[in-house]
């Protein structure tokens, strides 16, 4: 092969019976049900180690949600089927997986590096380290930058589409309100959406993030899998201090749970990674701070805030007309009371 041409090489797929593009479509499906299955088991069996980290009690999950688990599972499976079918149709019209010669691509990197640094008189200084710079850039910096771009793009897409689906009364009533039947979210309800919403917000958003970032098929597979993993974790119903994903990302299960409550339905639109747009556009509502007194009975103070409302108060709000709730929300102070919210004490904790 000539070293001057980037001739594609035939790529050997990870699995012999399907292409990597096809595998990339199925990875999110597998990640979704395995990870959500884990949370479902510890919830149903009320594993004692995790019980103290519940955001909502099992009683709340059973009584406050306005849709059965069977309906949720059927809706999620339908959405995943439609998304996978669409992805397979797109894969069919594309060429087989190919792989560019790494040496040829890095040769192009070298030429770009030399031309750019020569302009600033830095080439003689960097030339001895060119191999380290090029290989680090090719194998790590460029893939990571593409991955980060995809994350930011998906966050941007999700925020503005999500907020639009809330602000447009027709779209909220007929489409997005379906997802908000879950006032006490649980893991496998993460993708409980109307099919139209699933297509517009999830399929199109993730697809554009992948295409515009220029990620490889393997990179896209990791991105789709991670985005699915993160979405499930955000709806898991547990605020786990030892979960690295929940610690690294401020946009986590506790943060997103606020959005599922009527008092916070007009806040915390960002999903699934960062809180950038909420902070910039005034829709950021932080998670209440926790202290050693966080589980004590609420004591009323002179200032009432959305965080100081008891569970009984919030259930009363839930029964009000949503338009009235929005008016209430706009008049409530944004102060924070150190209380663990939405956590109903259990009489007994079972273990397995």
N, C-alpha and C positions, 0 to 999 in steps of 0.2 A: 504494500500500500504506500502510495506517495505520502510523504510527511507534510505536503503542502495542501492537501485536500481533506476536508472533514467528512470522509465517506462513512455513512452509517453502517454499523455492524449488526448482524442479526442477533437479537437478544434472547437469551435463554430465560424463560419465565421462572418465577419462584416455585410455582406448582405446575407440573407437567400437563395437567388436564384443563387449564384455563390460563388466559393471558393475565399479565399483571394489571391491566386496565380493568378486566373483569373482576379480579381479586379485590381491587381497590373499591369496587362497588359493594362487595360482600363483607369486607372488614368492619364497616360501621354496624352492620346488622349483628354480627357476632359479638362485637364489643358491647353493644347496647344491651343485649339480653343476658350476657354473662355478668356484666357489672351490675345491672339493675337486679338480676337474680340474687346476687349476694346481699344487697340491701333488703330485698324482699324477705329473704330467709331470716335475717337478724331481726327484722321488724315483726314478722309473724310469730316467731318463737320467743320474742322479747328477751333477747340475750342480755343478761344482766350487765355485762361490761359496757354495752352500748346504750343502755336505757337512759342513763343520766345525760346523754348527749342528744336525745331526741329534741326536735324543735316542736313537734306536735305529738300528743299522746296517740296511742292506737285508737282510743275512743273518738278523738277528733277526726282521725282519718275515716272512721266508719260513719260518723254522723254529720260532719260539716261538708264533706264533699257531695256534690250534686250529681255524681255519675258513678255507676258501678265499676268495679275493677274489670269485669268481663267486657263492658262497653269500651273501656280504655284500651284493653289489649286488642280488641278487634279493630279499633280506629288506628292504633299504632301500626299493626300489621298491614292494614290497607295502605297507609301512607308509605311504609317501607317498600311494599310491593310496587306501588306506582313509581317511587323514586328509583328503585332498582331497574324497573322496566324501561324507564326513560333513559337511564344511564346505559343500559345494554343496547338500546337503539342507537345511541350516539356512538358507542364503541364500534358497532357494526360498520358504520360508514367511514371509520378512520382506518389508517394503515396499521399494519402489525407493529408491535413494539420494536423500536430500534435503539441502538446505543451508539453515541458518537465516540470516536476514539479519544480517550482521555488525554493522550500525549498531544494530539492535534489541537484539542481545545486549549490545553495549558500553553501550547506554543503561541496561540493567539493572545492569551493572557500576558505572556512575556512581552510580546510586541507592543501591546497596549501600555504595559507598565513602563517599558523603556521609552516609548514616545512621550508619555505623560511626564515622567520624571525628568527627562532631558530638557523639557521646556523650562523647568524650574531649577535646572542645574544640579539635580539630586541623583542622577543615574550612577555616577561614579561611586557615590556613597552607598547606594543600595545594591549595586550589581553583585557584590559577594554574597548577599543574602537573598538573591532573586528566587532560588529554588524553594527556600522556606516560605517566602512571601507568596509565591504562586501556588504552591501546594496547600498552604493554609487557607488561602482565599478560595481555591477551587473546591476543596473537600469540606470546608467548615463555614467560612464567612459568607460566601455566596448562598449556599443552601439555607443557612440560618437567617440571612437577611430576607430571602424569599419567603421563608416560613413566617417570619415576623410580619412582613407585608401582608401576607394572606390573613393572619390573625387580625391585624388592624382593619383591613378591608372588610372582613366578615363582621367585625364589631360595628363598623360604620353602617354597613348595609342593614344589619339587624336592628340597630338603634332607631334609624329613621323609618324603616318599614314598620317596626314594632310600634313606635309612637304614633305613626299614621293610622295604623289599625285601631288604636285606642281613640284617637281624636275624631276619626270619621265614624259617626254614629251608626251608619248602615253597615260598615265593615265590622265594627265591634259587635253589633247585635247579631248579625247573621254569620259571622266567621270567627272572629277572635274570642268572643265570649265563651266559645266551646272550651278553650284551654283554661279559662278562669272558673270553670266548674270545680276545679281542684283548689280549694282554699287551704287544704293541708296536703301539699304536693308529696308524691312518693316517686321513687326512681323510675319505674317503667312507665310513668305518666309523663315523662319529659317530652315526648313527641306526640302527646295527645293533642292533636290540632285538627282543624278543618283541612281537607286535602288541598284546597286552594292556598291556604296559609302555608302549609308544609312545602308546597311547590315554590311559592314566591319567596318566602323568607329563608327556607333551609336549602332547597335544591338549587335555586338560581343563585343565591348568595354564596354558597360554598363552591358552586361551579365557577362563578366569576372570579372568586378569590384564587382558585387553583389556576385558572387560565391566565389571569393578569399577572400573577406572581412569577410565572415561568417555571414553576416547580416541575421536577421530573415525575414520572408515574409513581415511583417509590416514595418520593416526597409527598405527593398527593395522597397516597395510601396512608401514610403516617398522619398527615394533616386531618383527613376525614375521620380516621380512627380517634385521634386525640380530641377533635371537636365534639364527636359523639360522646366520648368518655367524660368530657367536661360538662356537657349538657345534662347527662345523667346525674353527675355528681351535684350539679346545681339544684336538682330536684329531689335529692336523695332523702331529705327529711331529717338529716343528722348534721349537727354542727360539731365536727370532730377536730379538736385541737391538735391531734397528731397526724391529721391528713395533710400531706405536703401540698397538695393541689389547693386545698382550702386555705392554707396559710400563705402560699405564694400569691394567689389571686384574691384581690379584694372583692371581686365579683364571684361570690361563692354561694353555698346553699343558704346561709343565714341572710345574706344580702338579697338574693333573689326571692326568698320567702316573703320578704316585706311586700314585694310587688304582687304577690298572690293574695294578700289580705286587702280587704276593702279599703281600709284606712291608708294603704300605700299603693293603690292601684294606678295612680297617676305619677308614680315615682319609680326610679330604678328600672328604666327600660333597657339598659345596656345588657347585652348578652353576646357571646358566652364568656369572654375573657376579661376585659378591662372595664373600668368605670369612667373612662375618659370623657365620653360624651355626656353622661349624667352630670359630671362635675362642671363641665363647660357650659351646659345649657340649663342649669338650675333644677335638674330633676334628681339630684343625688340625695338619698336619705340613708344615713349611715346606720349600721347595726348598733343596737344599744350596747354600751360598755358593760362588761361583766365584772363583778367583784365578789368577795366572800359573802356578801349579803344578797346576792342576785336571786336566790331562791326563796327569800323571806317574803312573807305576805306584803303586798303593796300597801304603803301608807300614803294617803293623799297629801299633797303639798299645795302651796298657794298657786303654783303654775301647773296646769294640766297639759300634757303633751301626748302625742300619739303613742309614745313609748310607755307612758305611765298608765294607759288604759288597761284595766284587767281583762281577762279572757271573757268574762261575762259582759263587760262593756262592749267589747269588740263583736261578740255574737249578736248583741243588740243592734249595733251598727250594720252588721251583715244583713239584718232583716229589713233595713230601710231601703228605700228606692235609691239606686246607684247615683242618680243625679243629685240627690240630697247629700249623699256621702261625699261627692266631689266638692260640694259647697262647704261641708264640714271640714274637709281636709285642708281647704285653702285658708281657713281661719284658725287652724291649730298651730301653736308655736312649734318650732323645730328643735326645741331643747331636748336634752337626753337625760333620762333617769336610769341609773344603773340597776336594771332589772332584766332578768332573762325572760324574754317575751314568749307568749304562746305555749308555755310549758305547764301542763296540768299535772300536779303531783299524782303519782300512782300509789294505790294502797299496798300492792305487792309487786315485787320484781321477780319474774321467773327466770330461770337460767337453764341452759342445756349442757 
